[in-house]
Amino acid sequence: MKWSDLIEKIPPVFKNKYVITIILFLLWIIFFDANNLISRVREKMELNKLKAEKEYYLEKIESDSSRLMELRTDNENLEKFAREQYRMKNPDEDIYIIISPEEEKKNIKDTR
């Protein structure tokens, strides 16, 4: 098969210099440019992920701030927090910790 045969099989629309220029421009924008379409889609997905993380952390900051304010204003809540989180006790007390099997599996995973 000769080159002339292949060129004759190309539709006349694609032989137009303007159509060829537009196709080359689109290929350049989609694949080769520094701000190509593929990297822009990837960056948009990353941006959406970061926005979701930002929202999560803002909610976490809000809940922690309210918890901190609660601990600073009420000594009973502070004592309850110290007993539950840090297992503090009075000298005349004994502490018994009961761990469910699910919590035990979680603790084992956390230590690894």
ZAMARGU-4260 file (C-alpha; in steps of 0.2 Angstrom, whole numbers, plus 5000, padded with zeros to 4 digits):
<rodrens>
0) 5000/5000/5000 | 5007/5017/4995 | 5006/5033/5004 | 4995/5041/4991 | 4982/5027/4994
5) 4982/5031/5012 | 4981/5050/5010 | 4966/5047/4998 | 4957/5037/5011 | 4957/5052/5023
10) 4941/5061/5023 | 4942/5078/5015 | 4937/5087/5031 | 4953/5081/5040 | 4964/5087/5025
15) 4958/5105/5029 | 4973/5115/5037 | 4961/5123/5050 | 4954/5106/5056 | 4972/5099/5057
20) 4977/5115/5067 | 4962/5113/5079 | 4966/5094/5082 | 4984/5098/5085 | 4980/5112/5097
25) 4967/5100/5107 | 4980/5086/5108 | 4993/5099/5114 | 4981/5105/5128 | 4975/5088/5133
30) 4992/5079/5134 | 5008/5090/5132 | 5005/5107/5140 | 5011/5111/5158 | 4993/5114/5163
35) 4986/5099/5153 | 4969/5092/5156 | 4974/5076/5164 | 4984/5085/5178 | 4970/5097/5180
40) 4958/5083/5184 | 4970/5075/5196 | 4973/5092/5205 | 4954/5095/5206 | 4952/5078/5214
45) 4966/5082/5226 | 4958/5098/5230 | 4941/5090/5234 | 4950/5078/5245 | 4959/5092/5254
50) 4942/5101/5256 | 4934/5086/5264 | 4949/5084/5276 | 4948/5103/5280 | 4930/5101/5285
55) 4933/5086/5296 | 4947/5095/5305 | 4937/5111/5307 | 4923/5100/5315 | 4936/5091/5326
60) 4943/5108/5332 | 4925/5114/5336 | 4921/5098/5346 | 4938/5099/5355 | 4936/5117/5359
65) 4919/5114/5367 | 4926/5099/5377 | 4941/5110/5383 | 4930/5124/5388 | 4919/5111/5397
70) 4934/5104/5406 | 4941/5121/5411 | 4925/5127/5418 | 4919/5112/5428 | 4930/5102/5441
75) 4918/5088/5441 | 4920/5085/5422 | 4939/5087/5424 | 4939/5074/5437 | 4928/5062/5426
80) 4939/5065/5411 | 4955/5061/5421 | 4947/5045/5428 | 4941/5039/5411 | 4956/5044/5400
85) 4971/5043/5411 | 4964/5030/5424 | 4968/5042/5439 | 4961/5037/5456 | 4960/5042/5473
90) 4972/5034/5486 | 4958/5023/5494 | 4950/5017/5477 | 4953/5002/5466 | 4951/5003/5447
95) 4944/4988/5437 | 4945/4990/5418 | 4934/4979/5408 | 4938/4979/5389 | 4926/4971/5377
100) 4934/4960/5363 | 4931/4973/5350 | 4941/4986/5360 | 4955/4973/5363 | 4957/4970/5345
105) 4957/4988/5342 | 4971/4991/5355 | 4981/4977/5348 | 4980/4985/5330 | 4985/5002/5338
110) 5001/4995/5346 | 5007/4988/5330
</rodrens>
